[in-house]
Amino acid sequence: MNKPLILVVEDDPPVRNLITTTLKTNDYRYLMAANGETAILEASSHNPDIVLLDLGLPDMDGVEVIRNIRSWSNLPIIVISARSEDNDKIEALDAGADDYLTKPFSVEELLARLRATQRRLSFMTAEMLAASSVFVNGKLRVDYAGGCAYLDGRELHLTPIEYKLLCLLSKNVGKVLTHTFITQNIWGRSWENDVASLRVFMATLRKKLELEPNFPQYIQTHIGVGYRMMRIE
């Protein structure tokens, strides 16, 4: 697998040097930008495979950069920020970020996030090339065309909402989906009552999907933020 081209958007020289040194040591190609305007220009000009984005930029908020890029591209964006509040994470993820890494971070965790994003990119590429209407993840199989799902060869008897949730999670495998994103896609709105309903439907879906509910494999909860379907190797 060819190493992807990474756009590093960071205005703090020590942090930027740490990231670029890590990338160089691990044979990644990279570009650099120290502000939002340059980041948008580099992203549109060089079409990087992944963006590593700080939110606290000198000329604009990083969330604005996310929204701008999302207006014309679905390239993966991993936020690296000192902002650790749930509201900051939710705002960035709702704007279109794929992942969120909080400063200070370890080099090992950064590399792990990059590898996970690469796997998701490879899977999406293979899926598009195959033009497949079937999603397979471990023992889970979702037949989008047939409107049904199977676990270890046995059909899952899902309600319409449970099936919609499963499809939404599977089509965004590896990505954290916020409560707002999910409720808007399932119900077309995002009210407080919808989040409460979401928790109920997610609990019933898990009972049908997870072989060991106390040790879930497929659906990971991000408390206060949302849910993620994990890729099973």
N, C-alpha and C positions, 0 to 999 in steps of 0.2 A: 504494500500500500504506500503510495506516495504521500509524504508529509504535506499537510495543507498549508496554505498561505494564511498567516495570522496578522490581523490588523490590531496593534496595541494602541489604545487610546488612554493616555495617562499623562497628567501634567506635572506630577511629582517625580523629579529626576531619579532619586534613589529607588523608588518603587518601579519606575519604568526600566531602569537598568537591571533590577532583579529579574523582572519578567523577561526582558529580551535576552539576558545572559542564560536564563533557564531554557528559553526556546532554542537559542543557538547551540547550547550544550547538547540538546536532544535532537539536533538536526532539523528543527522547524525553520521554515522561511517566514520572515516577518516584515511588516511595515510599521512605522511609528507616526503617531499624531499627538500633539500636546494640547489640542483644543477641539471643540465640537465642529467648527467650520472645516478645519483640515480633515477631521475624521470623515465627515460626509463626502468631501471631495475625494479622499483616498478610496473610500468604499465604492463610490460610483465609478472611479477611474480604473481601479485595479481589480475589482470584484473578488475580494478575499474570500476564503472559505469559512473563516470564523473571525468574529470581532471580540476582543477583550476590552471592555468598556468601563472606565471610571465614571461615576455620576457627578462628582464635584469638579466640573471643568471651569476654566476661567471665563469663557465667553457665553456659555449656555449650560443648562442642566442636561445631564446625560440622558434623562428621559426624553428630552426633545430630540436628541440624536437617534434614539431608538425609534421614535414615531416617524422621523424623517426617513430612516432606512426602511422601515416597514411599509412605507407608502409605495415602494418600488421593488423591494427584495425580501425574500424569506431566509436570507443567510443567517446562520446561527449567531446569536449574540449572548456572550457570557458576561454578566456584570461583575466587576470586582470593585467593591466599595466599602468604605468605613461605616456607612449607614447600616445599622443593624436592626432598626425597628421594623416590626412586621409591616407597618403601613408603607415604608419605603420599598420593601421587597415586593409587596403587592402592587404598588404603582408601577414599578419597573417591569414586573412580569405581565401585568395587564396591558402595558404599552407594547409588549411584544418580545421581551427578553426571554431567552430559553433557559437560563440558569442564573444563579446568584451566589457569588462567593464573597464572604465577608472578610475584610481586613481586620487584624493581620491574618495571613493565610500561610500555609506551608507549601513549599515547592511541590511536594508529593501530591498534595490535594489538587493543586492547579493542573498538574500533568494528568491526574486521574480524571478531572473534569474534561480536559481536552480529549483524552482517549474515549470517554463516554460519548462525547459529541461526535467524534470521528465515526464511532460505531453506528450511531444514529444516522449520520450522513450516508454511510455505506449501505445501511439497510434501506434508506429511502431511495437511494439511487438504484439499487438492485430491484426494489419494488416497482419503481417507475419503468425500468427496462423490461421487467417481466410483464408489466401491465396487468398485474394480478389483482383479482377481486377478493383474495383470501389472505387473511392475516394469521400468522402462526407465531406463537411465543410460548416456548416450553410445551406443556400439554394443552395449551389453549389454542383453539382454532376458531376464527370468526369468518364466516362466509358472508361478506357484505352483499353480494348479489342475491344470495338465497335468504338473507335476513335471519340467519340463525347462527348459533355459537355452540361449540363442543368443548368439553373438557375430558381429556384422556379417552377420546372416542365416544363419549356419551353426550347426547344433546342436553344443553342447559335450558331449562324452562324459565325464561325471563319475561318480565312484564315489559311493555313498550318503553317505559322510562328507563328501566334497568338496561335494556338493549341499547338505547341511545347513549347512555352513560358509558357502556362498555365500548361502543364504537368510537365515541369521542376520545376516550383514554387511549385506545389502541392506535388510533390514527395520529396520536401525539406521543407515542411511546418514548419514555425517557425524559419527557418535558414536564415540569411542574405546571399544572393548570390551576389558576386561582378560582376561588369560589365564584367570583363575579363572572369570569370567563365561562365557567361551566354552566351556571344558571342562565346566563344570557343565551348560550347555545342550546340549552335544553328547553327552557321556558320562554325565551325571547325577552326576558327582563331580569332584573336582579334586585329583589326585595329581601328584607330580613327574613320573612317567612320562607322564602325560597331556599335560603341557606339552611334553615332548619329542616326543610323537606329533603334537601340534598343529602344531609347527614343520614336521614332515615333510609333513603333509597340506596345510598352507598353501603350502609350496614347490611341491607338485605342482599345486595349484589355480592358482597364479600362472602356471605354465608353460602352462596351457591358456587362461588368461584374458588375460594381458598379451601384446599384440602385440610389445612390446619389453621383455623381462624386465629389462634393465639400466635402463630408465626406466619403472617401473610407473606406471600411471595410476589403477588402480582400488583397489588395496589398499596402504595405507600402514602401515609398521611403526613402532611406538612402542617403542623398545628398552627392555627390562626391564618394560614395562607391558602391551602388547597390540597390537591391530590396529584400523584404521579403514578403512571403504570411503569413498572420496572421491566427492563429487557432481561429475559432469562437466557443465559448463554447456552 
